Amino acid sequence: MIPIYQPYLPPQCLKYAHDALDSTWISSQGVYLDKAKELLKEKVKAKYVILANNGTCATHMLALGLKYKYPHINKLIVPNNVYVAAWNCFMFQDWYKFKTVDANLDTWNFDHQKITSIDDQTALLVVHNLGNVINVPELKKRFPNTVIVEDACEALFGMHNGTMAGTESLISAISFFGNKTITSGEGGAVFINDEELFLHLNSVKGQGLSPIKYVHDKLGYNYRMTNIQAAILYGQLELADEIRALKAEIFETYRVELTSVPEVKLQVVEKGSTHAQWMFAVRLDGFTVQQKKELELFLFENGIETRPMFYPINAHQHLAHITGDHTIATQLNHQCLMLPSFPTLTKGQVKLICNTIKNYMHLVKK
């Protein structure tokens, strides 16, 4: 079975983790926390970075940071077809009312061209689906008085207008989960452009600790990354260029092999943006949900694992009350399929996957 994903963990990537274990600094203190943070800052050109124990906790810090910096904001414009953590993290406290925006059939992100105005009590949550980067600098030009926060968990190393995804908004979250381009098993990070906000959240992530040890001056959480996680992350970041090159070749092979298939539509990248190349997926134009499931089964029976596209927001029981147009989000869920995209996927395996899809299309046309 060709899996949907598996991390790239060569021995040279794990040597720091072994060193961290040998040092006995296995919890939230140790040299690799600063090493990983500084290397990440260098790689993405972020002003401030906070490491977190996972991407969901990093995303929750978006909500905490937004409320701290802009307590008057009580509404949030959100996409309606993303991974559920993006919504959940803004629902842990009863602070925000959601206004959803339906997806764009080409980019699979929210269709921000449908947003015509934003009042001063509303912030904008940007999510880059599968690593397809929304051009945040252009959004800032259109809405200069609007606060933008980003779930960039899937968009590490994607770019817009020459800057890295996650570095142009007030605050953004990154995930280092095991299926991400750069992983620490679990783990996440927050990129921040505001010093006051950085100092606040850096305290919040560590139980609200004040400058005086064991004196806490605010409600906090234990969202700290461990030294072992940071050691794995440091090794991954050292190999980031190699990993990105491997994934770029995989994405290009998919594009070359599938462009000629009439039923297959690929994600369209916004002008001025560069796809982060996290997960490759296809949209099967004209397919019903049943036809897509049949293709999923065909691929599985031929040893290829896949994943569906994220469901629209109202498909989740605890979010079913949220109203809005979900027409395109539903269509994308019915027609899109994520394909294996891990760094060590060979060109031969990519061609096998593509030929299996082509064979299926040939069979259903008979």
Secondary structure, DSSP 8 states (H G I E B T S, - for coil): -B-S------HHHHHHHHHHHHHT--SS-SHHHHHHHHHHHHHHT-SEEEEESBHHHHHHHHHHHHHHH-TT--EEEEESSS-THHHHTTTSSTT-EEEEE-B-TTTSSB-GGG-----TTEEEEEE-GGG----HHHHHHH-TTS-EEEE-TT-TT-EETTEETTSSSSEEEEE--TTSSS--SSBEEEEES-HHHHHHHHHHTBTTB-SSTT-B-S---B----HHHHHHHHHHHHTHHHHHHHHHHHHHHHHHHHTT-TTEE-----TTEE------EEEETT--HHHHHHHHHHHHHTTB--EE----GGGSGGGTT--S--HHHHHHHHHEEE----TT--HHHHHHHHHHHHHHHHHHH-
